[in-house]
């Protein structure tokens, strides 16, 4: 028995080690196929990146949002990383049944740790197996987050972990029997029942059992290694190695997820200068090797857990996009195409093959066939990613927020969109109207710029306009960036007027731009039209810098003498998309401003006592988190605190809220595209709100306001919603409560409303 155990174990070990070494080499060469990233990115602040990695792993910061799943996975992960000494001991036991690790083998703390982590690994993997079994996609619809995952591979990995965990315990019991453990001992506190079970066996039987179980433990370990080495696209196994570098190289060293700003377009590791692009610059991604090396690492790291899929508004409303399946498709395509690329294959800008026939002679036919597939194409075209998948994304960020291994789905989707828009001109036709309006009129509605100031005629107080009523913004505390929707869309204008009136009542000195400002370019950028975004953005940055009293040199850059600190350039916006673009993306274009959302300022004014809600607003209210306010910018509390300050309101959260909030369907330029597949996302969200039977649905975004109002009005027409149901911005609610109540005669003010003082 002993000789057979030694031979089997050593043969599998040699094969496993050789294959894993080869697989690691393949990964290194594979990742080098990706495009470089700009210097200084992904490797800055190595100490902070290491702290972030340790915090995310040991804290399981994303996994633990899922309750018992995070608890179970933590012990499985810790067991995988810290129990390899038991594998070393198993090798020793092949040659001598009672062999123990030197120094620590009989050290009580080590024995107790092995017992505890071993037991918890078994319990943890049993929990995960049970969850998978009961979550299999056997139910109707798309409720299972495992739908589309490779279940066979997952069960194989889980069976390996369970088998190894059980082998550790059986070996512990046999060790106790061989070492004549008398009575209960702390070092065998979990395996002691097995010690008792084996105690009556003869020495020869015990030794043979040790050889057998040690062989099973070693064989299963290296069979697993052999299998995963031969399947480098087996994310459910490889993520336990690749997750560490993927988290370390995440966009933000301090740990924030890859939301907020989109990254500038680069080619060959350098930002593209759209005023004078290089002849060999690559615009967007049309071939898998045009993703960055971090993108290829992302794809290989996917563990197919389906958390992103479960949160995706497109997937939950019957559309073809699943962030998980998209990443899996890119991963499988990239790995299948890799032999062709590693042999020198690939096509230049004109589509000509770069490698010679001799170079490609040894490439497998499957890899050559994979190389012929278009990255974006329909099923009939044998495309890797269907165009409907690409255009279903709202860039809400739910996938990125939930991914436990920090995959950057939104960036990859936008990179593919960029090529489709800029090179192929292949995008939904309705979006073309929006782009033309932005190009010609500077706003997505195509309205004349003079209409940006029309709302001023509807308020009963003076609102200073930069360049008309005041010379620059040094005379006020805030620039109120009204935005296209706030100035031009009737429903959003109600928010604009309400917020302006609240600022006036609170004595806040503010001003607005003079109407020459353009759209911030959010929709253009997320659609994929980066040059248009940059054109709009640079015009706005120049206007803003001038408005803040900064002077420009001949190259259009702020002179050092006139440069003001960020804290002196305060902007408040009612649109989260404007907030995100102005605050997170305009620094890429030379505009560095302190940008806050109107709910943040209103909350501050309430806290300061400059706005005091006194009039009750009766009814049940539920709040919809705008994606670009919540997930992208982590602003969840201010709107809720404002509602809490309004007397009479009873708040109730929808099932999906805050980090798990459900999109309205307008982001990612979807505001300007028809929704022809599946259920409308805004309808899904309103159905969730209606399940609470609210009197008011509130939000804090003009896009959300439009989308939710449209759906509610449709529900009212169909008799599915009560006529009294309102959809309003939080600012409108506050204004209704702050307005000084009147006595029955309508002439006397209450004594509760103090005279507002300017914000210091």
Secondary structure, DSSP 8 states (H G I E B T S, - for coil): -HHHHHHHHHHHHHHHHHHHHHHHHHHHHHHTTSB---TTSSSS-HHHHHHHHHHHHHHTTTGGGGTHHHHHHHHHHHHHHH-HHHHHHHHHHHH-TT---TTTTT-HHHHHHHHHHHHHHHHHHHHHHHHHHHTSTTSSTT--TTTTS-HHHHHHHHHHHHHHHHHHHHHHHHHHHHTT--S--GGGTTTHHHHHHHTTS-HHHHHHHHHHHHHHHHHHHHHHHHHHHT-TT-HHHHHHHHHHHHHHTSS-TT---S-SS----EETTEE--TTS--TT---S-SSGGGSBHHHHHHHHH-----HHHHH-TTGGGT-S--HHHHHHHHHHHHHHHHHHHHTT--B-TT--B-S-TTTTTTS-HHHHHHHTS-SB--TTTT-SB-HHHHHT-----HHHHH-TT---HHHHHHHHHHHHHHTS--S-HHHHHHHHHHHHHSSTT---GGGGGGGGGGSSS--EEBTTTBSSGGGSSEEEE-HHHHHH-HHHHHHHHHHHHHHHHHT--EEE--S------HHHHHHT-HHHHHHHHHHHHHHHHHHTT--B-TTS-B-TTT---GGGSEEEES-HHHHHIIIIIGGGGT---EEEEHHHHHHHHHHTTSS---S---EEEEE---TTTTTTT---HHHHHHHHHSTTEEE---SS-GGG----S-TTTGGGS---SSS-HHHHHHHHHHTTT-SEEEES-HHHHHHHHHHHHHHHHTTSS-TT-EEEEHHHHHHHHHS--B-TTS--B-SSS-------
